[in-house]
Amino acid sequence: MMFFALFGGIGLFLLGMILLTEGLKAFAGDALRQALLRFTGRPVTAFCSGAAVTALVQSSSATTLATIGFVSAGLLGFSQAVGIVFGASLGTTSTGWIVSTVGLKFSVGGLALPLTGLGAFMRLLGRGRIPSLGLALAGFGLIFIGIDTLQEGMAAFAEAFDLSRIPYRGFWGHFLLLLIGLLMTVVMQSSSAAVATTLAALHSGAIVFEQAASLVIGQAIGTTVTAGLAAIGATIAAKRTALAHIIFNFVTGLIALVLLPFFLWLIENFLVAEGEMPGATALAAFHTLFIATGVIVFLPMIGPFARWIERLLPDRGGKLTRFLDRSLLEVPAVAQEAAARALRDLIGSVVDGLRHALGGGVDDGASVSTPNMHEVSEIRSFISAIPVDDAPGSSAVARRVNLMHAMDHVSQIIEEQMPLRPLAVGFDKDAQLELIVELSRSAVEHFEELLESNEAEDLDRVGRVAALLAESRRKSRQQLLESASMGQRDSQAALALLDRIRSIDSTVYHLWRALEHLQPLLSQSPQR
């Protein structure tokens, strides 16, 4: 029964954390994403933003996943992303404060049960955002039910086993406990659950404060194992972010281990002056203190640190899909953002092909290079895999519809029009064909401006040029067919030229329509 209580308490705590995180993310909707982006202008503000968002949603992994998406979307520089990762490491220590100040000091079991029930009914019967809030409330209640169960198991465990006999004096004693703490995090796949278990053990008297401190250091380092495993086979952005997280936590843990005697002296002397003994709250303070020490060491050199990581892991992946990490699918809004940016880059490569096709030159059968079809297929597959978890008519569904429309238009260009062959020499004596080339080149210029600015005015200009080009193409078709029928032009050459004009007209139209659908998706996120 003792082991059942321990495992059940850990399980309830983990389940509560999952429900709380998912509920808060869904309840906040796009607001969290916008808030995280709004306050990331500099590494220091990015750090503060990462800490605040992680403390709010109680999940450093959710913050890290969002950060990977922002880097891939071009919204954040890597140094800003590293700042958010540092902030997420500090923000995750808030769980220890919640457990130590509320979960262990007050008997909230009586309140947690009705809170869980209320949350469950809100989840089942609510409308709009109420179900998401209910999910968060139910998760919050389960966390404290888990803590109560964990306390009962730990009290029985303390009577059956004397864990205080585990050596904790000297460097190697602390190092052994550090390894145990690391293993706890790896097994539980959650540093928050491992820290909560340690707090419960300390509160019940199963371990002493020095043992708990070494365990918490190991649990902080243990999160790097999860990050490393998650980065295997991931994109370059995910690998760089994971490596930054691993190095930060590992070095911070070693600093804490070396300075542990000083930290213990500092905490014990402060508490003796207050007439108290080190307990769960002091352990939460120690956790925050040594993570903050790591931040103080790393934050001033965040720029060189980020550049060093980029040199260690150079970008060798596909240009269009290197950031479409499947782990981003866990955060649909971020996945949509990354897919929209990948589509924009794909459109940019098509515009480059169109510009080369309009450059003139002898038609020797050479074709302009086309986008990599494997990457196009990857983008399409990624968009299809983005989860649908919103009610019909919601903004998330509208963004998904726009994304699908844009992909459809780009696919039609690549599958039906590419490669775009250069227009043949000899049309310069025909005023109508000269107008087509002029309009097409104007469209290319506006496309390039639109890809840079994403302004509605540039989109309107592209639409007007596309309409003029379609009208000119219809007039040219009539003129070319008439001149060919009267023997003024070679019939085969006229038909070939018509085919190329039609291809360019169709490409301009589909590019315009694709960007029209992407424009609201890209305009929602501030530029760097």
Beta strands, then each sheet from edge to edge (+ up, - down):
end
